[in-house]
Amino acid sequence: MLMMMADWMQGPYVYALYDSYGFDMQAIGILFVAGFGSSAVFGTFVGGLADRYGRRANCMIFVVLYSFSCVTKHFNDFYWLLAGRILGGISTSILMSAFETWMVHEHTTRHAFPEKWLGSTFGLMTFGSGIVAILAGLIASPLAAEFGPVAPFDASLVLLVFGGALVTMWWPENFGDQRSDGWGLQTFSKAISLMASSERLTLLAVTQTCFESAMYLFVFMWTPALEEAQKMLAA
């Protein structure tokens, strides 16, 4: 929940921060694409690396990379911000994979809890993510109003450091298939073959892509849309 809250703290203010630094929509679009692109590229093998070298270690890599991404937001420089977006994209791939696979291994292998309990855990995770998203908005908004659009990223950094400390102190390490090449290329190739041989899987992938694309378009456009609406109301 701490890691998810750290992520939610940043989302509404990415565009606003770039805009406050004087970048136009085209430059901001390049920064957004860099983040989404790095997530797509690195997301194909972060799971394999976590399986081979440790999921707890992968979670700590997330903390380090996302923390550096937050720090880069203080620099009004396109290339620093670009590096931050790339690090943020990698971090997002880890956030959406390593923490859940660590939990599933602890649940099913180390503690041998009933598999049907996983549904309850994921349900609580989804509910908790919604709660921390609301809390993140309630905290980030006054911070941004008082200290500027970079303040939510500093608050996110605090959450990341605190969450990383908890992982370091309390989480044991666990692994997946350590016989793999570590990059997940074999698994990726197998997934592509399965998709090619199954119309249902292909349609599922296309559907997921459409939903994700719609969401990312919304994320990119909502800040300028709200600003335009505010100007119209003021006029």
N, C-alpha and C positions, 0 to 999 in steps of 0.2 A: 504494500500500500504506500509506503514511503517513496519507493521508486516511481510508482505510477503517479503519485502526487507531484513529484519533482518534474515529471514529464508534462502533466497537465498545467503546471505553473507557467510553462514557457509558451505553449501553443498560441494563445490569443495575442501575444505581444511580439512575435517574430516579425511579421510584416510591419507593425507599428514602429519597431526599433529601427529597421532598415529605412523606413520612410523618414524617421526623425533624423537620420544621418544624411539625408538628402539624395538617396538613390531613387531613380525613376523605376517605373513598373517593369521595364525590360530587364534592368540589372537585378531587381528583386526576384523576377521570374527565374533568372539564371541561378541565383542562390538557392531558390526552392528546388529547382530541378537537380542541382548538385546533391542536395540532401536526399531526395527521393531516389536518385540514381545510385548513390553510394549504398543506400539501404538495399536496393535491388541486387546490386553486384555482390556485396559482402554477405547479404542474407542467404545466398546459396551455399555458403560453406561455414558460417559461424557455428551452426549446429554440430557439424562434423568435428570442428576444432574443440568444441566443448565436450563432446563425447570422449575424445581421445586424451585431452589434457586437463579435463576437470571442469565441471559446471560451476562450482563455487569460484574457481579462478576466473571463469568467463564472466561471472556476475561482477567480480571485482574489476575486471577490465572495463566493463560497462561503466562502473562508477568513475574510474579514472578518465575514460574518454569523454563521457558526458560532462564531467566537471571541467575539463579543458575546453569543451564546446561552450560552456557557460562563460568561462573567462574571456574567450575571444569576442564576446558580445560587447566588451568594453572598448574595442578598437574600431574607430571609424575608418576602416581600411578594407577595401573590397576583398583582398586576398586573405586577410586574417578572417574575415567573416565567411569566406568561401571554405577555408580550412575548418572553421567551426561547424559549418553545415555538413561537410563530409564526415566529420567525427560524430555529429549528431545522427546522421543516417546510419552509420555503423552501430551506434549505441541503440538506436531504435530496433534494429534487427536482433540485437542481443536481448533487449528488454522483452521482446515478444516471443522469445524462445528459451533462453537459459534458465530463467527463474521457474518457469512451469515444469521444464524437464527435470530440474533439481528436485522440485517438490514431488513429482510423480515417482521418481526413483526412491526417495525417502519413504513415501507412502507405501509403495508396493513391494519394494525389495528390502530395505533396511528394517522397517517396522512390520511388514506383512499385514497391513490393514486391509479390510475387505475392499475389493476394487470398486464396489458400488458406492462407497463413501466418496469417491473422487468427484462424482456429480455434485454432491453437497459442497465440497471444497471449491469447485469451480463456480458454483452458484454464488457462494459467499464472496468469492473474488470479484465476480461481475458486479454484485451489489456494492461491495466496498469500493470498487473503482469509481462507481457513480458518486458515492458519498465524498470521496476525496477530490473528485473533479469539482464538486460544488464548493468544498472548503478551499480548494486552490483558487477558484474564482473570487471568493469572498476575501481571501488574503491578498491575492495579487493585485486586485483592482485598486485598493487604497494605497498599496505600495507604489504602484505605477503613477497614481495621481500625485503622490507626495514627492517621490524621488526620481520619476522619469521611467520610461519603458524598459530600462536595463535592470531596474530593481527586482522584478519577478525572477530574473535569471540568477541574481545573487541569492534570493531566497531558495530557489531550486538547488543551487550549489550546497547550501546548508543542509537541505534534506538528503542530498546524495551522500555527503560526508557522514551524516548520522546513520543513514541506512547501511553504508559500507562498513561502518564500525560494528554494527550489529551482525552483519554477515561474517566479518572477521572473527568476532568473539564466539559466536554460537553455532555457525553452520559447519557441519562436517563436509568433507569433499566427497563427491561421487562421480562416477564415470559411466560412459556408455560403451559402445563397441570400440575397444582400443586396437583392434586388428585392422581398422579402416585406415585409409591414407591420411586421415586427419583433416582433409579439406572437403570431404563430403562429395567429391566429384563422382565417385562410383554411385552413390545414392542419387545424386542429381541426374546422372545419365539414366539410371533405372526409372526414375520418376518421369522423365521425358518419354521413355519407351512405353511406360504404362499409359500415359496420357494419349500417345499416338494410337494405342491399340484400343482405347475405350472412349466412345463418343460421350458417355455420361461424364467422365472425368474432364474431358475437354470443355464441355459445356459448363461444368462447375467452375473450372478455372476462368473461363470467359466471364461468367456471371460475377465471380469474386472481383475480377479486374474492373468490371464496369462499376460496381459499388465503390471500390477503393478509389477509382478515378473521380467519381462524383464527389466523394468526401474530400479528396485533395483539392479539387477545383473550388469547393466551398471554403476550405481553409485558406486558400490563396486569395479569394475574392471578397471574403466577408468584411475585412477591415476597410478597403477602399469603398465598398458598398455602404457601410455604416457611416463613413465620413461624408460621402456624397449625400446620404439621407439627412445627416445632421445639418449640412450646409443648406439644404432645401428647406428644412424646418426653420432654420434661423432666418432665412430670407422671407 
